């Protein structure tokens, strides 16, 4: 890091720059020394501490906490050094006025009035919601937090194409939710890993949507389905079960059960039928039980304005290490 960064800063900002290991790191808590390397330099006369990220890049909330800890020891400008950075992470760092430099030449040094970038950014369409395939990938990685995965492996797990899996991983990376390393004999394979708990869910949850595409009703027992909705909530909380059973299936199975669906509103109201939630993705991929996964269940019930349901969900979610209410 020291050699490449020093050359770049000399060529583009200050030819007198020299980067040296920082002696003051002896006063830094040990847990930070496991995450970062510390260097010191002067850029245009401004004393700076350059913080090289050694492990998985922390989320913005963690970085802000680390800055507070470091600032108890040193009052100089802190500059974070990244090997690569997503547009989402770049945006969050700038919004929080956290100085950074990137190996490809991007830098944001507000104490010098500098915001440079060596690569062109496309005008990104503002994304307010994950696609169904990206949401499925997000949730799979939520429940498999320690796993490192590539597009081929994810495609096999999610029963989708490699192109779709690759696009989903790239989307999650651009949102700052994944990191990756280049592996393989050809050095072209990307191995992805998500950021830690609870930041992964906390930052990604704002882009999640209700998985239920539509609701239909049937008198027939549907095989290979999962308990869903309020019935699923009753299995994991003290809530009473609803009048009608509720199950979830994927969109792809709708044509299979079409002959057994009822459309007569009076029969639906009067008879004890099975309520079928037709999901945008296959709920069986995420669940290891006979009911749908917890995060998707919470999303499917989000629109119901009932304090009892909200409280039951909140109590259940608080038991998960990835959740931070």
Kinemage of the C-alpha trace (Angstrom):
@kinemage 1
@onewidth
@group {chain A} dominant
@subgroup {mainchain}
@vectorlist {calphas} color= white
{ca unk a 1} P 0.000 0.000 0.000
{ca unk a 2} L 2.610 2.539 1.091
{ca unk a 3} L 4.560 2.415 -2.173
{ca unk a 4} L 1.610 2.698 -4.608
{ca unk a 5} L -0.225 5.347 -2.629
{ca unk a 6} L 2.881 7.430 -2.095
{ca unk a 7} L 3.589 7.476 -5.846
{ca unk a 8} L 0.029 8.446 -6.696
{ca unk a 9} L -0.107 11.268 -4.143
{ca unk a 10} L 3.275 12.585 -5.281
{ca unk a 11} L 2.221 12.628 -8.931
{ca unk a 12} L -1.180 14.207 -8.380
{ca unk a 13} L -1.115 16.323 -5.228
{ca unk a 14} L 2.164 16.881 -3.369
{ca unk a 15} L 5.606 15.785 -4.619
{ca unk a 16} L 7.030 16.112 -1.092
{ca unk a 17} L 4.835 13.394 0.420
{ca unk a 18} L 6.491 10.631 2.431
{ca unk a 19} L 4.421 7.902 4.078
{ca unk a 20} L 5.770 6.269 7.232
{ca unk a 21} L 4.394 3.788 9.799
{ca unk a 22} L 2.652 5.669 12.586
{ca unk a 23} L 4.250 5.411 16.036
{ca unk a 24} L 1.090 6.546 17.794
{ca unk a 25} L -0.671 3.268 17.046
{ca unk a 26} L 0.709 1.933 20.356
{ca unk a 27} L -2.062 3.902 22.059
{ca unk a 28} L -4.778 2.438 19.814
{ca unk a 29} L -6.956 -0.408 21.190
{ca unk a 30} L -5.754 -3.845 20.095
{ca unk a 31} L -8.985 -4.746 18.312
{ca unk a 32} L -8.431 -1.849 15.866
{ca unk a 33} L -4.872 -3.001 15.129
{ca unk a 34} L -6.348 -6.279 13.914
{ca unk a 35} L -8.576 -4.424 11.446
{ca unk a 36} L -6.276 -1.623 10.226
{ca unk a 37} L -2.670 -0.651 9.477
{ca unk a 38} L -1.764 2.926 10.443
{ca unk a 39} L 0.586 5.303 8.574
{ca unk a 40} L 1.315 8.993 8.857
{ca unk a 41} L 2.145 11.642 6.290
{ca unk a 42} L 1.719 15.312 5.421
{ca unk a 43} L -0.393 16.319 2.432
{ca unk a 44} L 0.092 19.956 1.433
{ca unk a 45} L 1.305 20.634 4.958
{ca unk a 46} L -1.650 18.908 6.636
{ca unk a 47} L -0.681 16.098 9.009
{ca unk a 48} L -2.714 12.947 8.244
{ca unk a 49} L -3.090 9.448 9.601
{ca unk a 50} L -3.750 6.991 6.761
{ca unk a 51} L -5.779 3.983 7.876
{ca unk a 52} L -5.406 0.924 5.659
{ca unk a 53} L -8.268 -1.572 5.905
{ca unk a 54} L -6.868 -5.095 6.369
{ca unk a 55} L -9.994 -7.189 6.730
{ca unk a 56} L -13.535 -7.039 5.448
{ca unk a 57} L -14.418 -3.367 4.992
{ca unk a 58} L -16.579 -2.156 7.918
{ca unk a 59} L -19.911 -0.426 7.341
{ca unk a 60} L -20.277 3.310 7.752
{ca unk a 61} L -21.731 3.106 11.295
{ca unk a 62} L -18.765 1.010 12.453
{ca unk a 63} L -16.278 3.366 10.780
{ca unk a 64} L -17.817 6.336 12.591
{ca unk a 65} L -17.455 4.500 15.914
{ca unk a 66} L -13.814 3.660 15.135
{ca unk a 67} L -13.117 7.301 14.259
{ca unk a 68} L -14.400 8.361 17.690
{ca unk a 69} L -12.131 5.812 19.384
{ca unk a 70} L -9.062 6.908 17.376
{ca unk a 71} L -9.796 10.601 17.934
{ca unk a 72} L -9.380 10.073 21.672
{ca unk a 73} L -5.696 9.461 20.930
{ca unk a 74} L -4.954 11.673 17.929
{ca unk a 75} L -6.322 14.971 16.613
{ca unk a 76} L -4.878 14.737 13.096
{ca unk a 77} L -6.953 14.174 9.964
{ca unk a 78} L -7.894 10.508 9.468
{ca unk a 79} L -7.934 9.152 5.895
{ca unk a 80} L -9.241 5.649 5.128
{ca unk a 81} L -7.502 3.698 2.372
{ca unk a 82} L -9.503 1.259 0.196
{ca unk a 83} L -8.309 -1.098 -2.518
{ca unk a 84} L -11.720 -0.816 -4.200
{ca unk a 85} L -14.983 0.881 -3.350
{ca unk a 86} L -18.615 0.663 -4.478
{ca unk a 87} L -20.593 3.741 -5.497
{ca unk a 88} L -22.870 3.129 -2.492
{ca unk a 89} L -19.968 3.109 -0.028
{ca unk a 90} L -18.389 6.152 -1.723
{ca unk a 91} L -21.675 8.038 -1.365
{ca unk a 92} L -22.094 7.091 2.319
{ca unk a 93} L -18.512 8.126 3.164
{ca unk a 94} L -18.950 11.503 1.474
{ca unk a 95} L -22.340 12.091 3.119
{ca unk a 96} L -20.685 11.485 6.505
{ca unk a 97} L -17.595 13.542 5.553
{ca unk a 98} L -15.217 10.640 6.083
{ca unk a 99} L -11.967 11.262 4.124
{ca unk a 100} L -10.777 8.372 1.939
{ca unk a 101} L -8.443 7.413 -0.891
{ca unk a 102} L -8.832 4.444 -3.227
{ca unk a 103} L -6.178 2.465 -5.070
{ca unk a 104} L -7.698 3.398 -8.455
{ca unk a 105} L -7.154 7.114 -7.769
{ca unk a 106} L -10.446 8.247 -6.285
{ca unk a 107} L -10.119 10.378 -3.213
{ca unk a 108} L -12.186 12.560 -0.958
{ca unk a 109} L -10.138 14.842 1.290
{ca unk a 110} L -12.546 17.550 2.520
{ca unk a 111} L -9.902 19.141 4.775
{ca unk a 112} L -8.018 19.975 1.541
{ca unk a 113} L -11.107 20.677 -0.549
{ca unk a 114} L -10.407 17.666 -2.786
{ca unk a 115} L -12.910 15.264 -4.337
{ca unk a 116} L -11.144 13.499 -7.214
{ca unk a 117} L -12.035 10.390 -9.159
{ca unk a 118} L -10.067 8.661 -11.892
{ca unk a 119} L -12.960 6.537 -13.112
{ca unk a 120} L -16.166 7.675 -14.717
{ca unk a 121} L -19.326 6.933 -12.804
{ca unk a 122} L -22.478 6.268 -14.746
{ca unk a 123} L -25.458 8.265 -13.643
{ca unk a 124} L -26.953 5.574 -11.482
{ca unk a 125} L -30.705 5.269 -11.500
{ca unk a 126} L -31.784 5.742 -7.918
{ca unk a 127} L -32.764 2.307 -6.644
{ca unk a 128} L -35.365 2.225 -3.901
{ca unk a 129} L -36.095 -1.513 -3.930
{ca unk a 130} L -34.199 -4.749 -4.607
{ca unk a 131} L -35.262 -6.845 -7.573
{ca unk a 132} L -36.796 -10.186 -6.543
{ca unk a 133} L -33.616 -12.083 -7.491
{ca unk a 134} L -31.382 -9.651 -5.579
{ca unk a 135} L -33.670 -9.840 -2.551
{ca unk a 136} L -33.513 -13.639 -2.633
{ca unk a 137} L -29.697 -13.502 -2.787
{ca unk a 138} L -29.622 -10.928 0.041
{ca unk a 139} L -31.755 -13.131 2.276
{ca unk a 140} L -29.833 -16.298 1.450
{ca unk a 141} L -26.602 -14.577 2.502
{ca unk a 142} L -28.354 -13.178 5.588
{ca unk a 143} L -28.911 -16.727 6.827
{ca unk a 144} L -25.502 -17.996 5.655
{ca unk a 145} L -23.344 -15.163 6.980
{ca unk a 146} L -20.007 -16.976 7.150
{ca unk a 147} L -20.169 -18.341 3.625
{ca unk a 148} L -17.953 -17.166 0.776
{ca unk a 149} L -19.702 -17.674 -2.558
{ca unk a 150} L -19.287 -17.034 -6.288
{ca unk a 151} L -21.900 -16.585 -9.026
{ca unk a 152} L -21.810 -20.239 -10.115
{ca unk a 153} L -22.411 -21.511 -6.578
{ca unk a 154} L -25.157 -18.969 -5.907
{ca unk a 155} L -26.929 -19.876 -9.158
{ca unk a 156} L -27.003 -23.528 -8.096
{ca unk a 157} L -28.333 -22.708 -4.614
{ca unk a 158} L -31.036 -20.319 -5.834
{ca unk a 159} L -31.945 -22.398 -8.897
{ca unk a 160} L -31.346 -19.518 -11.280
{ca unk a 161} L -29.004 -18.650 -14.151
{ca unk a 162} L -25.384 -17.699 -13.563
{ca unk a 163} L -26.071 -14.332 -15.209
{ca unk a 164} L -28.902 -13.569 -12.774
{ca unk a 165} L -26.795 -14.686 -9.805
{ca unk a 166} L -23.865 -12.562 -10.991
{ca unk a 167} L -26.122 -9.515 -11.392
{ca unk a 168} L -27.541 -10.015 -7.890
{ca unk a 169} L -24.077 -10.276 -6.319
{ca unk a 170} L -22.941 -7.188 -8.209
{ca unk a 171} L -26.019 -5.264 -7.035
{ca unk a 172} L -25.356 -6.203 -3.405
{ca unk a 173} L -21.698 -5.237 -3.785
{ca unk a 174} L -22.670 -1.844 -5.220
{ca unk a 175} L -24.915 -1.280 -2.220
{ca unk a 176} L -21.865 -1.806 0.015
{ca unk a 177} L -23.283 -5.046 1.439
{ca unk a 178} L -20.650 -7.422 0.047
{ca unk a 179} L -16.893 -7.500 -0.392
{ca unk a 180} L -14.992 -9.755 -2.766
{ca unk a 181} L -11.559 -11.146 -3.572
{ca unk a 182} L -10.276 -12.327 -6.950
{ca unk a 183} L -9.497 -16.070 -6.996
{ca unk a 184} L -9.000 -18.967 -9.368
{ca unk a 185} L -6.290 -19.969 -11.807
{ca unk a 186} L -7.267 -17.260 -14.284
{ca unk a 187} L -7.633 -14.645 -11.505
{ca unk a 188} L -11.056 -13.772 -12.861
{ca unk a 189} L -13.377 -15.469 -10.369
{ca unk a 190} L -14.913 -13.218 -7.711
{ca unk a 191} L -15.521 -14.774 -4.301
{ca unk a 192} L -18.046 -12.699 -2.364
{ca unk a 193} L -18.706 -12.390 1.342
{ca unk a 194} L -21.240 -10.208 3.087
{ca unk a 195} L -20.444 -7.574 5.691
{ca unk a 196} L -21.014 -8.435 9.347
{ca unk a 197} L -24.058 -8.452 11.598
{ca unk a 198} L -26.114 -6.449 12.305
{ca unk a 199} L -25.031 -3.904 9.673
{ca unk a 200} L -25.778 -6.220 6.758
{ca unk a 201} L -29.487 -6.428 7.541
{ca unk a 202} L -29.706 -2.908 8.948
{ca unk a 203} L -28.337 -1.328 5.750
{ca unk a 204} L -30.013 -3.705 3.310
{ca unk a 205} L -33.470 -3.885 4.902
{ca unk a 206} L -34.498 -0.504 3.503
{ca unk a 207} L -34.470 -2.021 -0.016
{ca unk a 208} L -36.542 -5.106 0.830
{ca unk a 209} L -40.103 -5.481 -0.446
{ca unk a 210} L -43.109 -7.624 0.362
{ca unk a 211} L -42.472 -11.009 -1.303
{ca unk a 212} L -46.203 -11.647 -1.849
{ca unk a 213} L -47.227 -11.068 -5.465
{ca unk a 214} L -50.898 -11.986 -5.044
{ca unk a 215} L -53.222 -13.979 -2.772
{ca unk a 216} L -55.541 -16.732 -3.981
{ca unk a 217} L -57.745 -19.381 -2.321
{ca unk a 218} L -58.266 -23.102 -2.742
{ca unk a 219} L -60.167 -26.039 -1.237
{ca unk a 220} L -57.379 -28.473 -2.157
{ca unk a 221} L -54.350 -29.412 -0.098
{ca unk a 222} L -51.229 -28.118 -1.877
{ca unk a 223} L -48.149 -30.301 -1.493
{ca unk a 224} L -44.590 -28.951 -1.076
{ca unk a 225} L -45.760 -25.636 0.337
{ca unk a 226} L -44.779 -23.765 3.485
{ca unk a 227} L -46.919 -22.320 6.263
{ca unk a 228} L -47.013 -18.524 5.875
{ca unk a 229} L -48.670 -15.322 7.049
{ca unk a 230} L -50.420 -15.146 10.410
{ca unk a 231} L -50.433 -18.918 10.692
{ca unk a 232} L -46.623 -18.969 10.494
{ca unk a 233} L -46.452 -16.188 13.081
{ca unk a 234} L -48.658 -18.254 15.410
{ca unk a 235} L -46.116 -21.091 15.224
{ca unk a 236} L -43.246 -18.919 16.458
{ca unk a 237} L -45.048 -16.613 18.894
{ca unk a 238} L -47.971 -16.474 21.319
{ca unk a 239} L -50.338 -15.213 18.585
{ca unk a 240} L -53.479 -17.253 17.918
{ca unk a 241} L -53.708 -18.879 14.475
{ca unk a 242} L -56.029 -17.277 11.870
{ca unk a 243} L -59.391 -18.746 10.837
{ca unk a 244} L -58.031 -20.000 7.511
{ca unk a 245} L -54.753 -21.883 6.946
{ca unk a 246} L -52.128 -19.843 5.082
{ca unk a 247} L -49.408 -21.230 2.812
{ca unk a 248} L -46.813 -19.778 0.429
{ca unk a 249} L -45.719 -20.966 -3.008
{ca unk a 250} L -43.647 -19.438 -5.805
{ca unk a 251} L -45.070 -17.643 -8.847
{ca unk a 252} L -43.848 -20.475 -11.035
{ca unk a 253} L -46.275 -22.907 -9.381
{ca unk a 254} L -49.389 -20.807 -9.983
{ca unk a 255} L -50.287 -22.521 -13.279
{ca unk a 256} L -49.955 -25.898 -11.549
{ca unk a 257} L -52.690 -25.081 -9.004
{ca unk a 258} L -54.887 -22.895 -11.252
{ca unk a 259} L -57.594 -25.602 -11.676
{ca unk a 260} L -58.086 -25.752 -7.894
{ca unk a 261} L -58.527 -22.031 -7.213
{ca unk a 262} L -61.791 -20.450 -6.116
{ca unk a 263} L -62.831 -17.006 -7.312
{ca unk a 264} L -66.314 -16.775 -5.821
{ca unk a 265} L -65.999 -14.080 -3.142
{ca unk a 266} L -68.947 -15.425 -1.127
{ca unk a 267} L -67.434 -18.897 -0.894
{ca unk a 268} L -64.087 -17.396 0.084
{ca unk a 269} L -65.772 -15.470 2.911
{ca unk a 270} L -68.038 -18.274 4.139
{ca unk a 271} L -65.951 -21.431 3.759
{ca unk a 272} L -62.788 -22.483 5.539
{ca unk a 273} L -60.437 -22.382 2.565
{ca unk a 274} L -56.668 -22.326 2.332
{ca unk a 275} L -55.216 -18.898 1.673
{ca unk a 276} L -52.300 -19.109 -0.762
{ca unk a 277} L -49.654 -16.378 -0.872
{ca unk a 278} L -48.023 -16.436 -4.295
{ca unk a 279} L -44.456 -15.199 -3.800
{ca unk a 280} L -42.057 -13.501 -6.204
{ca unk a 281} L -39.408 -16.076 -5.246
{ca unk a 282} L -39.519 -19.660 -4.040
{ca unk a 283} L -39.912 -19.542 -0.225
{ca unk a 284} L -38.563 -23.101 0.088
{ca unk a 285} L -35.067 -21.910 -0.859
{ca unk a 286} L -34.730 -19.878 2.343
{ca unk a 287} L -36.520 -22.040 4.894
{ca unk a 288} L -35.257 -24.995 6.901
{ca unk a 289} L -38.599 -25.411 8.678
{ca unk a 290} L -42.167 -26.099 7.588
{ca unk a 291} L -42.858 -22.347 7.607
{ca unk a 292} L -41.404 -19.410 5.655
{ca unk a 293} L -38.204 -17.635 6.706
{ca unk a 294} L -38.467 -14.965 9.391
{ca unk a 295} L -37.319 -11.898 7.425
{ca unk a 296} L -39.698 -12.643 4.544
{ca unk a 297} L -42.533 -13.336 6.984
{ca unk a 298} L -41.991 -9.936 8.608
{ca unk a 299} L -42.088 -8.275 5.182
{ca unk a 300} L -45.294 -10.092 4.213
{ca unk a 301} L -47.044 -8.879 7.388
{ca unk a 302} L -45.677 -5.340 7.358
{ca unk a 303} L -48.829 -3.765 5.915
{ca unk a 304} L -51.121 -5.118 8.634
{ca unk a 305} L -51.873 -2.339 11.106
{ca unk a 306} L -52.119 -4.373 14.308
{ca unk a 307} L -49.972 -3.661 17.376
{ca unk a 308} L -50.177 -7.284 18.551
{ca unk a 309} L -48.726 -8.532 15.273
{ca unk a 310} L -46.025 -5.852 15.273
{ca unk a 311} L -45.054 -6.701 18.861
{ca unk a 312} L -44.955 -10.464 18.200
{ca unk a 313} L -42.742 -9.931 15.162
{ca unk a 314} L -40.443 -7.521 16.984
{ca unk a 315} L -39.963 -9.930 19.886
{ca unk a 316} L -39.138 -12.760 17.497
{ca unk a 317} L -36.786 -10.661 15.384
{ca unk a 318} L -34.864 -9.473 18.449
{ca unk a 319} L -33.764 -13.056 18.986
{ca unk a 320} L -31.734 -12.983 15.756
{ca unk a 321} L -28.086 -11.872 15.830
{ca unk a 322} L -28.518 -10.073 12.488
{ca unk a 323} L -31.349 -7.883 13.723
{ca unk a 324} L -30.881 -4.484 15.349
{ca unk a 325} L -34.407 -3.088 15.923
